[in-house]
Amino acid sequence: MPLTIYKRGKIYHYRGTLGGGASEVATTRLRGSTGTSQKDLASQYVNDIERQFWKGHRHGQAAVLTFAAAATEYRKMGRPDRFLESVEDYWKTTLVKDINNGRVRQGAMVLYPTQSNATRNRQFIVPTMAIINHAASLDLCPLIRVKRFPEVRKEKTPATWEWIQSFMAVANPHLGALACFMFLTGTRISDALDLTWGVIDLQVGRAMVTQGKLGGEERLAHLPPALVVAIANIQSNREPDSKVFKYSTRHTARTQWDAAIKRAGIPKLTFHTCRHGFATGMMHAGVDPITVAKLGGWKDAKHVFTTYGHAMADDTLANRLIDTQTTRDTIKDAINNVKSAS
C-alpha cells in the first residue's frame, strides 16, 4: 500500500509500505508525522519521502544519507558525544554527500565566528568528520577529509610533583587525592571522577580506568605508594559502585580547586595540567613516548611527543651520554693523576 496521509488531531500523519511486488526491493513499512496541519504541505512531505526511498535504492544509501541519520548511527556505538549537539543542530538533515571540505570549514566559521581556530577544529571539524567517517565505516558513504585551521600552539605549563604536594597540603582529602591521582596515572578529569571503589585495589596498587574519550576502553593504572596513601586517607562510603572522589562533574570541583590553589600560593593550573605533568615528567625521567602513551592512555605516541614534550633547562644533559660506571672510573683515575702530578 503506498503512503497515504491522514489527520490525527490537527496534524497530518502518514503510513503505508514501499517496495515489494515486482520491484525486487524489500517491503518497508513507514509511518510518522508530517509535522504540518496543511494538507498540501503534508502531501509534498510524503512525496519527498517516497522520492528519497526510491532514489536510495537506485543510487545507493549514500545518495540519501542525511547527517542526522549518520549521527544516530554514531551515537548507537556509544562514542564520545561532547560537542555533538551543536554540530547536529547545524547540519540537521543535510545530505552527507553534499558535505565537503569547504562547507565544513565554512560551518566552523559560522558556528564559532569569534573563537580560536583550535576551538573550531576541536568542536566542529573533528566531530563532523567523526560522524561521517563512522558512517563510512558502515559502507553508508565515502570517507571525508577536512583541512583543519592552523593553530597557534602555546606551550602550556605542566603540573610538577612539587606543585601537587603544595596543593595537597591545603586541599581536602578528596580533592588532594584527585590531583595526585591525575598526576601519577595521567588520567583525564572526567575519567577520574567516574572512578569507583570496585575497580581499585590498594593492596596491589592498581586501578582499572575506563577511558570515555576512547569509547570506553579500559587500561590498568599503577598506583605509586604516595597515591595509595592519599586514596586510603579518603573517608567515604566504599561500596563497589560508590565514587572514589565525591565530585559529580568537573564543574562541581572547580570552585574548591581554585580556592586550594589560592591558599597554597601556587601558579593557577587546570585539571588537565596534571595529565600534562604526567607525560612531561615521564619523558624527562627517560621514559620513551610509546611507553608514556601506553601508561597514560594515549592512542598516538606522536601526539604525546608533540603536545607534551618540553625542552629541559639543563645545558649539561650531554653528560648523560657518557654516564657509565666505566667512564666514571676512568675520569676519577685521570683526575687523581692530575692531582698527584701537581
Sequence and secondary structure as in RCSB ss.txt:
>XXXX:A:sequence
MPLTIYKRGKIYHYRGTLGGGASEVATTRLRGSTGTSQKDLASQYVNDIERQFWKGHRHGQAAVLTFAAAATEYR
KMGRPDRFLESVEDYWKTTLVKDINNGRVRQGAMVLYPTQSNATRNRQFIVPTMAIINHAASLDLCPLIRVKRFP
EVRKEKTPATWEWIQSFMAVANPHLGALACFMFLTGTRISDALDLTWGVIDLQVGRAMVTQGKLGGEERLAHLPP
ALVVAIANIQSNREPDSKVFKYSTRHTARTQWDAAIKRAGIPKLTFHTCRHGFATGMMHAGVDPITVAKLGGWKD
AKHVFTTYGHAMADDTLANRLIDTQTTRDTIKDAINNVKSAS
>XXXX:A:secstr
   EEEEETTEEEEEEEES GGG S  EEEEEE S S HHHHHHHHHHHHHHHHHHHHH GGGT BHHHHHHHHH
HTT   TTHHHHHHHHTT BGGG  HHHHHHHHHHHSSSS HHHHIIIIIHHHHHHHHHHHHTTSS         
          HHHHHHHHHHS HHHHHHHHHHHHH   HHHHHT BGGGEETTTTEEEEEEGGGTSEEEEEE  H
HHHHHHHT  S   TTSBSS  SSHHHHHHHHHHHHHHHT     THHHHHHHHHHHHHTT  HHHHHHHHT S 
HHHHHHHH    S TTGGGGGG SHHHHHHHHHHHHHHHHH 
